[in-house]
Structure formats: C-alpha cells, structure tokens
Amino acid sequence: MHQALHAHQGELTSMRTAALRPCADPTCSVLVTGGRCATHARELDRARWNADVRRWYHTARWQQLRRLVLKEEPLCGDCLVDGRTTASTDVDHEHPHGGDPILFWSRANLRGRCHGCHSRKTKRGL
C-alpha cells in the first residue's frame, strides 16, 4: 500500500490506496489494484460455462431489480443476526438459480448482503 495525497477545500489529506500490480493475465502489462484488467476480465467472463446466464447481470432489468433489493434491504441481514450493522452492497440469490430464469428473476429469491457475507455464502455453494 502507498499513501496518496488529496486536496480537499485547500487541505491536504492522506488516503491509503492499494498498490498497483500487473493484470493477472500473463500476456498483459496493464496495472490494476487486483485481479485482471477490464478487457481480460470480460474475456474470462465470456469463456465461462454459464456465460449466457451471466449476461442477465448486465441488463437494465437486473440493474433495476438490484436497486430495488438494496433499497428495500439496505442492511445485511446476516450481519444483523450477528449483532453487526453493515450496509448491503451485493444482491444474492438465496437459492442458487442454476440458470433457471424463474429463480433468477424472482424478487422473493433475492437478499441484500454485504460483500463479505455474500462471498462466504457463495464459497459454501449455497
């Protein structure tokens, strides 16, 4: 990590930023804070076995539904159960949709979660 100085109304403030490193694609030298550059992330996404379903996440319909869920569930329910107050940043399918459009688009199957809780749930395969 390195320090970056930012001017705010005539004051200089220090803000920590992540160190830059090359894209994870071995043929690319673009510097990123982590993972792959935008070009290689898109290429990897297109090559996934479920790329046709993943396209749903890039539609206006999904963005609208995502905004609705985050508005209705601004706090992570998992964190609240554990006594923490954390903003929901991710919209998670409570039951994996597996490409089923009914489960994918069902508001009843969507929950607002913080990124950490969403990642932990996804890693468990739930």
Backbone as a ProteinNet text record, in pm:
[ID]
protein_1_A
[PRIMARY]
MHQALHAHQGELTSMRTAALRPCADPTCSVLVTGGRCATHARELDRARWNADVRRWYHTARWQQLRRLVLKEEPLCGDCLVDGRTTASTDVDHEHPHGGDPILFWSRANLRGRCHGCHSRKTKRGL
[TERTIARY]
83.9	0	88.4	41.1	114.8	19.4	76.1	-2.6	-26.5	-147.1	-178.2	-227.8	-187.5	-232.2	-343.9	-450.3	-565	-595.5	-623.6	-660.1	-811	-856.9	-999	-1018.9	-1079.5	-1104.1	-978.7	-870.2	-747.3	-663.8	-713.4	-637.7	-583	-467.8	-413.3	-445.6	-502.1	-532.3	-462.8	-431.7	-365.1	-468.3	-460.4	-552.9	-474.4	-497.4	-427.2	-491.1	-408	-455.7	-379.9	-443.3	-380	-266.5	-163.5	-50.3	-95.4	-42.3	-76.4	13.9	-43.1	32.7	-17.6	57.9	13.4	-113	-191.9	-310.4	-271.2	-364.5	-336.6	-318.5	-358.3	-333.9	-185.3	-114.1	32	78.6	-9.6	30.1	5.4	-46.3	-89.1	-3.5	28.8	108.2	28.6	-101.5	-184.3	-178.9	-161.2	-154.2	-294	-323.3	-454	-432.1	-535.6	-522.1	-534.5	-591.8	-604	-675.5	-644.8	-713.7	-671.7	-771.8	-747.6	-792.5	-737.2	-781.6	-922.7	-992	-1130	-1140.2	-1046.6	-1050.5	-1040.3	-943.8	-925.1	-1032.4	-1088.4	-1199.8	-1320.3	-1347.8	-1459.3	-1434.5	-1311.1	-1278.3	-1299.5	-1254.4	-1270.5	-1418.5	-1494.9	-1637.9	-1708.8	-1671.5	-1734	-1701.9	-1588.9	-1546.3	-1606.2	-1673.5	-1729.8	-1840.5	-1861.2	-1963.4	-2103.9	-2125.2	-2257.2	-2262.3	-2181.3	-2172.3	-2307.5	-2389.9	-2519.5	-2607.6	-2604.2	-2683	-2620.4	-2488.3	-2421.2	-2451.9	-2490.3	-2529	-2649.1	-2733.4	-2850.8	-2810	-2692.1	-2645.4	-2610.8	-2598.8	-2561.3	-2680.9	-2802	-2921.6	-2977.4	-3053.3	-3121.5	-3221	-3283.2	-3380.4	-3314.7	-3194.2	-3124.4	-3083.2	-3031.5	-2987.7	-3104.3	-3221.3	-3340.4	-3380.1	-3380.3	-3415	-3312	-3185.9	-3078.7	-3097.7	-3127.2	-3151	-3268.8	-3374.9	-3492.3	-3456.8	-3383.7	-3345.1	-3260.6	-3162.1	-3074.9	-3151.4	-3253.2	-3336.9	-3423.3	-3480.7	-3567.4	-3489.6	-3365.3	-3282	-3146.3	-3144.1	-3018.7	-2912.7	-2953.2	-2857.5	-2849.9	-2729.4	-2705.2	-2777	-2870.5	-2946.1	-2860.1	-2758.8	-2669.2	-2592.9	-2545	-2471.6	-2564.3	-2688.8	-2783.2	-2805.9	-2817.6	-2835.9	-2716.9	-2597.5	-2475.4	-2447.9	-2542.1	-2527	-2443.1	-2418.1	-2340.7	-2434	-2400.5	-2475.4	-2384.2	-2414.9	-2332.5	-2423.4	-2384	-2463.4	-2463.9	-2578.3	-2587.1	-2523.5	-2432.3	-2367.7	-2390.8	-2424.9	-2443.4	-2585.7	-2636.8	-2766.7	-2739.5	-2788.4	-2758.9	-2885.5	-2870.3	-2980	-2978.9	-3084.6	-3094.8	-3078.1	-3145	-3131	-3064.2	-2952.9	-2883.4	-2979.9	-2973	-3068.8	-3027.7	-2900	-2855	-2901.5	-2924.8	-2968.9	-3119.7	-3194	-3340.4	-3387.6	-3449.2	-3489.6	-3594.2	-3677.7	-3778.1	-3707.9	-3610.3	-3535.8	-3447.3	-3389.1	-3300.2	-3375.1	-3491.9	-3564.3	-3660.6	-3680.9	-3776.6	-3727.5	-3803.9	-3768.2	-3763.9	-3850.9	-3855.7	-3727.8	-3650.1	-3526.2	-3402.8	-3421.5	-3308.1	-3294.2	-3169.3	-3138.3	-3024.4	-3033.8	-2923.8	-2823.8	-2697.2	-2591.8	-2470	-2388.5	-2259.6	-2171.3	-2065.5	-1981.2	-1920.2	-1877.3	-1816.4	-1912.1	-2034.4	-2133.3	-2171.1	-2185.2	-2218.5	-2107.9	-1984	-1870.1	-1863	-1881.4	-1876.5	-1987.6	-2107.9	-2220.1	-2193.1	-2143.7	-2116.8	-2008.8	-1904.5	-1796.7	-1846.2	-1948.6	-2006.1	-2097.2	-2121	-2204.9	-2352.4	-2390	-2530.6	-2594.4
-117.7	0	124.1	227.9	352	464.9	576.7	692.3	781.9	832.7	931.5	1057	1171.7	1297.3	1354.7	1398.8	1454.7	1592.2	1688.4	1822.7	1828.4	1876.2	1890.5	2027.8	2118.2	2255	2317.5	2308.3	2372.5	2293	2177.2	2095.5	1973	1929.9	1805.3	1694.2	1587.2	1473.2	1350.8	1260.8	1138.3	1026.8	947.4	837.1	715.2	601.6	479.2	424.2	383.8	321.5	191.9	100.7	-28.7	-13.3	-91.2	-90.9	-150.3	-97.1	-147.3	-263.5	-358.4	-474.6	-509.2	-585.4	-620.1	-706.3	-694.6	-778	-924.6	-1006.8	-1149	-1228.2	-1172	-1239.7	-1225.9	-1336.7	-1330.5	-1253.7	-1228.4	-1156.2	-1005.8	-960.3	-820.2	-745.4	-621.4	-540.2	-423.6	-421.3	-314.8	-325.1	-212	-210.6	-198.6	-285.6	-289	-303.6	-275.3	-291.2	-437.1	-519.8	-661.9	-733	-859.5	-938.8	-903.8	-895.9	-872.4	-733	-685	-558.1	-579.3	-472.1	-481.7	-569.2	-556.2	-634.2	-783.2	-823.6	-965.8	-1020.5	-937.2	-981.9	-1015.6	-930.4	-957.4	-1085	-1103.7	-1224.5	-1349.7	-1345.7	-1459.7	-1486.5	-1379.9	-1392.7	-1457.3	-1417	-1471.8	-1619.6	-1664.3	-1803.3	-1898	-1846.5	-1931.2	-2019.1	-2134.1	-2228.3	-2168.2	-2073.1	-2013.2	-1868.8	-1839	-1701.8	-1649.8	-1736	-1688.9	-1641.1	-1710.2	-1669.9	-1546.7	-1540.2	-1426	-1295.1	-1303	-1181.3	-1114.1	-1190.5	-1132.7	-1024.6	-1041.4	-942.3	-808.2	-803.5	-679.5	-611.8	-655.3	-596.6	-484.4	-396	-288.5	-348.3	-458.8	-523.1	-565.8	-626.6	-667.8	-546.3	-443.9	-324.5	-262.1	-260.2	-205.7	-292.9	-424.3	-516.4	-507.9	-496.8	-484.6	-358.7	-246.9	-121.7	-136.3	-203.7	-225.1	-306	-415.4	-500.7	-421	-346.5	-270.2	-158.3	-104	-1.4	-64	-181	-248.2	-314.8	-354.8	-422.4	-351.9	-230.1	-153.5	-210.9	-296.1	-355.8	-505.6	-558.5	-701.7	-778.6	-865	-943.5	-1039.7	-1097.7	-1190.4	-1117.5	-998.9	-920.7	-881	-842.7	-804.3	-918.9	-1041.2	-1159.5	-1175.5	-1138.9	-1149.7	-1024.9	-929.4	-809.4	-700.2	-707.9	-604.5	-525.7	-401.3	-317.9	-288.7	-351.7	-338.7	-314.4	-222.7	-191.9	-309.3	-332.3	-430.1	-367.1	-439.5	-390.8	-486.1	-611.9	-715.6	-767.3	-812.1	-878.3	-1024.8	-1109.2	-1251.9	-1331.8	-1438.9	-1533.7	-1626.4	-1620.9	-1703.7	-1851.5	-1894.5	-2030.9	-2019.8	-2089.5	-2078.8	-2101.9	-2014.8	-2023.5	-2127	-2159	-2261.2	-2239.4	-2113.7	-2084	-2083.2	-2112.7	-2110.9	-1965.1	-1915.6	-1775.2	-1739.9	-1833.3	-1804.8	-1774.3	-1859	-1833.7	-1710.4	-1688.4	-1573.7	-1442.5	-1428	-1301.2	-1286.6	-1389.8	-1384.2	-1293	-1188	-1096.9	-1172.2	-1271.4	-1347.9	-1428.4	-1450.6	-1528.2	-1439.3	-1309.7	-1217	-1156.2	-1143.2	-1083	-983.6	-874.4	-780	-829.4	-836.1	-879.7	-789.8	-780.8	-712.8	-804.4	-749.9	-828.9	-950	-931.3	-1041	-1157.1	-1128.8	-1235.4	-1302.3	-1223.3	-1280.5	-1374.8	-1332.9	-1416	-1545.7	-1535.2	-1654.8	-1752.6	-1703.2	-1789.7	-1855.9	-1778.6	-1832	-1939.4	-1917.7	-2017.2	-2148.5	-2139.9	-2262.5	-2333.4	-2269.9	-2330.9	-2319.1	-2224.4	-2205.4	-2093.6
0	0	0	-64.7	-60.1	-25.2	13.3	52.5	-68.1	-82	-184.9	-114.1	-162.4	-102.9	-187.7	-123	-192.4	-134.6	-221.5	-177.3	-159.4	-44.5	-16.4	45	-28.5	16.3	76.4	1.4	43.4	141.8	187.8	282	210.5	252	200.7	299.4	248.3	334.1	278.5	364.5	324.2	314	206.5	187.7	141.4	203.9	164.9	38.4	-55.3	-178.2	-200	-270	-294.8	-394.9	-375.4	-468.2	-601.6	-708.8	-841.7	-878.6	-950.8	-998.4	-1137.8	-1213.6	-1348.8	-1346	-1449.9	-1470.5	-1452.3	-1401.8	-1377.5	-1506.7	-1620.1	-1747.6	-1778.3	-1797.8	-1813.8	-1937.5	-2033.2	-2154	-2143.5	-2029.8	-2016.2	-1914.7	-1946	-1854	-1794.9	-1816.5	-1759.6	-1607.4	-1539	-1393.5	-1334.2	-1237.5	-1170.8	-1020.4	-940.9	-795.9	-754.9	-840.7	-812.1	-925.3	-945.3	-1046.7	-1187.5	-1275.5	-1417.4	-1458.7	-1568.3	-1624.9	-1681.9	-1715.4	-1763.9	-1888.1	-1980.4	-2104.2	-2075.7	-1993.8	-1965.8	-1871.9	-1786.6	-1702	-1789.5	-1891.2	-1984.1	-2063.2	-2111.2	-2187.4	-2103	-1979.5	-1890.4	-1864.5	-1844.2	-1819	-1938.6	-2060.4	-2181.7	-2201.3	-2147.6	-2166.4	-2061.9	-1960.9	-1855.7	-1911.2	-1851.6	-1897.7	-1891.4	-1798.7	-1782.5	-1833.7	-1934.4	-1985.7	-2033.9	-2093.8	-2143.3	-2027.6	-1915	-1798.5	-1733.2	-1726.6	-1663.6	-1735.3	-1861.9	-1934.6	-1869.7	-1801.6	-1735.7	-1636.3	-1574.5	-1476.8	-1541.2	-1671.3	-1741	-1807.4	-1773.4	-1835.1	-1748	-1813.2	-1739.7	-1640.8	-1678.7	-1590.3	-1459.4	-1466.5	-1344.5	-1262.8	-1327.7	-1254.2	-1178	-1239.6	-1173.7	-1053.7	-1073	-965	-852.2	-887.4	-788.1	-703	-769.5	-695.6	-599.1	-644.3	-560.2	-435.9	-453.4	-340.2	-240.7	-289.5	-199.5	-129.2	-195	-131.9	-21.9	-50.8	45.4	158.4	131.7	231.1	240.8	295.2	297.6	391.6	486	579.3	556.9	570.5	553	663.5	624.1	720.8	799.4	735.2	805.2	916.2	886.3	987.4	1102.4	1070.6	1175.8	1273.3	1221.6	1306.1	1400.9	1353.1	1434	1517.4	1518.9	1600.8	1538.2	1407	1336.8	1246.1	1222.1	1128.6	1010.8	897.2	777.4	657.7	572.4	453.3	356.2	294.3	185.3	62.5	-0.1	-122.5	-238.2	-206.1	-307.2	-301.2	-414.1	-417.2	-445.5	-357	-361	-387.6	-462.7	-480.8	-359.8	-280.9	-160.7	-195.4	-300.4	-351.4	-487.5	-511.1	-639.9	-756.3	-856.1	-967.5	-1071.3	-1081.4	-1175.3	-1318.4	-1356.4	-1492.7	-1510.4	-1404	-1410.7	-1406.8	-1515	-1517.8	-1411.7	-1373.3	-1269.2	-1137.3	-1099.5	-975.9	-987.3	-1104.4	-1122.4	-1100.2	-1161.5	-1159.7	-1042.5	-963.6	-852.9	-740.4	-711	-601.8	-469.1	-453.1	-328.6	-306	-411	-400.1	-384.2	-368.9	-362.3	-224.2	-178.3	-48.3	-64.5	10.2	17.9	120.9	81.9	174	156.4	260.4	245.1	160.5	105.5	15.9	87	210.7	284.6	305.9	349.1	372.1	240.5	134.5	3.7	-42	-29.2	-70.5	9.9	141.5	225.8	187.7	165	127	-7	-103.1	-237.2	-231.4	-151.5	-139.6	-80.5	5.3	62.4	-38	-152.3	-255.2	-227.1	-142.7	-106.2	-186.1
[MASK]
++++++++++++++++++++++++++++++++++++++++++++++++++++++++++++++++++++++++++++++++++++++++++++++++++++++++++++++++++++++++++++++

